[in-house]
C-alpha cells in the first residue's frame, strides 16, 4: 500500500521545485543566453556593475553598493580585453533574438543597445588610442573625486572600506602605468602641454609646488597630508557619525593619514616619475591626426560623439555657417545697447563688456559665495515657471557646488553630476570658481539653464527615474542627445521669456551658442585640418569674447577629447529640426509639453533613433486627432 503523502510533503516538494527552477533561471541568466530578452538587457548592465565597483559606487546602485564598496576597478590590460571581448559576445547574443517578434518597446531597446555596442566594436582597431591621463580626467583626478563625492561614510563599515580603498591606490596606479606604457610603445603619446598640466596637477595633489620641484626636497612641500582632500573629506564626514566613539574616530583618521602618506602619495609619485620621462618623447603636435591611422580614428570619434555620419568637412562648414549667423545677432544687440565701435572685433567688444564692474562679482571667497547664491536664485526662478512647457519633472533635487579646488585649474567652467540611483544624493551642478571674474553676471542664466534646469538636471535625472525600461536606458550613453538637450534648453528658456527685458542676458545666451558653434570649427580644425593649438585659440578668442585663459582651457580640452565638443551644436540643431517638423505636421494641434515628453521619456538615444521616436509621436498624435473627429 502506497504511503499517503501529507501536505508537508507536497509543500516541501513544491518549494524544492521552485528553488530548482529559480537556480536554473539564474544560471541561464548569468552564464547563458537568457530566455527573455528583457532579462538579457539587464544582464548586460548587471555584468558591467559587478565588474566595476567604482561605477556601482558613483551611481549608488542599491544592493550592489555595500558588496563592493572596499574595491577599485581592475584596469589591467588583460581585464580590459576580457571586458571588450565579453561585450562583443553580448552584441552577438543581442542580434540572435528575433527582432520582428519583439514588442515595439523592446525593438526600441534593441536598437539603442545595438547602436551603442556597434560603436564600441568599431573602435577595436583604436583600442589603445586616446589619453587615459589628461588634464580633464583620468584615474589621478577621478579616484579622489569618487572618494569625496560618492563613497558613503555612514558607519564603521564604510570607514573601513574607505581605508581599504586607499590601500589599493598603488595597485590601481601600477595597472595604469602599464597601460600607458603599452600605448607609448604604439606611438600614443599625449602632446607636451598635456603632460605639463597633469604633472602640475599631481604635484599639487601631493603637496609639491610645481613640476620642476624635487619630490625628495621636504622644504618644497607646501601642503601636509592632513590638508589633502582624501583626508579632509574623511575627517569632515566621520566626525558627523554619532554612533562611533571619538577614540575610534581618531584611530580611523590615523589610519587614513598613514595610507595617504605611504600608499596614495607613493602611487602618485610613481605616476609623476613616468610622466617626467614621457615628456622627453612628447611633441607639440596637438591633433589626433598625428596618431597611427589618426584620420580614421577622428572620423570614428566624430561618429560616436555626434551619433551621425557627418564627415569632418561637413561639420567644419556647419560651424562656419552658424558662427556667421550668431555673430550677426550678437552685433545687433550690441549696437542696440550703444556699443557701436565698428573698428573692434566681436570678441574684443565682449571682452571689454566682461570687464565692466556692473557685470562682476568680487574675486574673493565672498564673491564665490555670491556666485553660488545667484545660481541658486536663477534656478529657483526658472523652476517655478515651466508649467507651459513641461508636465514631467525630476524627483531628485539639485545642488550647486564649487568645483573641488585641487582640479579646478584644468576643469571646464561647469559640469553636472547625476543623482545616485538609491536616492541618497541629488544632482549636483559644479561651477568652476578658480577666477570669480570668469563668472560674468550676464552669462550666468544660460549656464544655470544648461547645467541645471531645464537642461542636464531635467534630462539626466528624469532619465535615471524612468520606470519600466531596462537599466541601461536610465544611463546617458549618447553625448549628442545629452548635450544637445542642454543647449536646446538655453534657447527654450529664451523662447519662454526668461530673458525678457534682459538684452545682456540674451547676449550671454548667444555668446554661449557661439561658443558651441565655434567648437565645430576648432575641433575639426585641430584634428582634421591640422591647426595648431595657437591657431585654434586665436579663432576662438576672436569670435567668442572669452579670455585667452578660458579659451586655452577649452582648446586643450578638445585636444584630449576629439569630437566631443561637436556633439553639443549637432544635437541641439537636430532637436530644433525635429520640433519644427512636428510643428509643421501637427499645426495647431502641436503641444510643446507632448513634444518634450516624447524627447525626455525615452532617455538619451542616438539622433537617428530620436527622429524615429518623434516621427512615431507625430503619427500617434495625428491618429488621435483623426479619431477624435469621427462622429
Secondary structure, DSSP 8 states (H G I E B T S, - for coil): ------HHHHHHHHHHHHHHHHHHHHHHHHHS--SSHHHHHHHHHHHHHHH-HHHHHHHT-TTTHHHHTT------HHHHHHHHHHHHHHHHHHHHS-STTS-HHHHHHHHHHHHHHHHHHHGGGGTT-S-SSBTTBSHHHHHHHHHHHTS--SSHHHHHHHHHHHTTHHHHHHHHHHHHHHHHHTT----HHHHHHHHHHHHHHHTBSSTTS-TT-GGGB-S-GGGSHHHHHHHHHHTT-TTS-HHHHHHHHHHHHHHIIIIIHHHHHHHHHHHHHHGGG--S--SGGGSTTHHHHHHHHHHHHHSS---HHHHHHHHHHHHHHHHHHHHHHHHHTT---TTS-HHHHHHHHHT-GGG---SSHHHHHHHHHHHHHHHHHHHTS-TTT-S---SS-EEEEE--GGGTTTS-SEEEE---TTSSS-EEEEE--SSGGGS-GGGHHHHHHHHTTTTHHHHHHHHHT--SS-GGGGS---HHHHHHHHHHHHHHHHHTTTTTT-HHHHHHHHHHHHHHHHHHHHHHHHHTS---HHHHHHHHHHHH---HHHHHHHHHHHHHSTTGGGHHHHHHHHHHHHHHHHHHHHGGG--HHHHHHHHHTT-S--HHHHHHHHHHHHHHHHHHHHHHH--
